[in-house]
Amino acid sequence: MDPAGRGPAQATIGGTFVDNLDRDDTGRWHKADGRSNGGMFNVGWRRDHVRFGGGVASIDLDTATCPAGCSGKPYASGEYRTNGLYSYGRFEARMIAVKRPGTVTAFFTYTGPSDDQAWDEIDVEIPGKNTTQMQTNYFTNGTGGHESVINLGFDAAAAYHNYAIEWRNQGTIKWFVDGRLVHQENGSRGALPTRPQRIILNLWPGIGMDDWLGAFSYPGTPLTARYAWVKYTKY
């Protein structure tokens, strides 16, 4: 989840794409820089913590120049987000999560006040305290509380796997892992999102969320989440 970002004047409604993340495509994406989301995000976003090499995008979490260079936070990490907004369709990412209590490796969609819209969001989150699980959630008009925990049957930090969100205007959200349907929401637990959203990749350590994430301690060397590609198919 993320309450800040590039403003609506620079946002367009995007169409179908495949991005192999083998380079920084500034026509489609931008790196968050020089700010923190605050709240439970115990990290400052740094553009140099999203890097490209070996045909993948990597997001590093470390303590470089913190707290002065990390928006006052003790840790620095990266967030990569689309310039445009995307509506109903299938959102997919192939990634390897970080295994470390207190962290979240995320692939999600988000819009909010920075886009002159209410807060809507759809989440794929891998908690680093147990990377055999994935948490799904969604927010509509700023209301969340729709979490579900999915047992993956594998270690998401050990190898690349494919994660997908299928968001349809017929009133469903479906989550898939390696092509297998693992969860579905139909609005029975609360209205589903309706607003176009940005696609966001990030890695962050939490604070004050020990019951959910576990306590974070930095291991002394950078932690790295990796993303092999992102796809969006417009419906």
QUISULZI-V149539 format. One line per field, one symbol per residue. ss: DSSP state (@ for helix, = for strand, . for the rest). burial: I if it has 9 or more other ideal C-beta (glycine too) atoms within 8 Angstrom, else O. A space follows every 50 residues. Layout:
ss = ???
burial = ???
This chain:
ss = .......@@@..=...===.........===...=.....=..==.@@@= ===..=======.............==.====..==..========.... ..=========.@@@....========.....========..=....=== =.........========...======..======...........==== ======...@@@@.........============.
burial = IIIOIOOOOOIOIIOOOOIOIOOOOOOIIOIIOOIIIOOOIIIIIIIOII IIOOOIIIIIIIOOOIIOIIIOIOIIIIIIIIIIIIOOIIIIIIIIIIOI IIIIIIIIIIIIOIIOIIIIIIIIIIIIIOIIIIIIIIIIOOOIOIOOOI OIOOIIIOOOIIIIIIIIOOOIIIIIIOOOOIIOIOIOOOOIIOIOIIII IIIIIIOOOOOOIIOIOOOOOOIIIIIIIIIIOIO
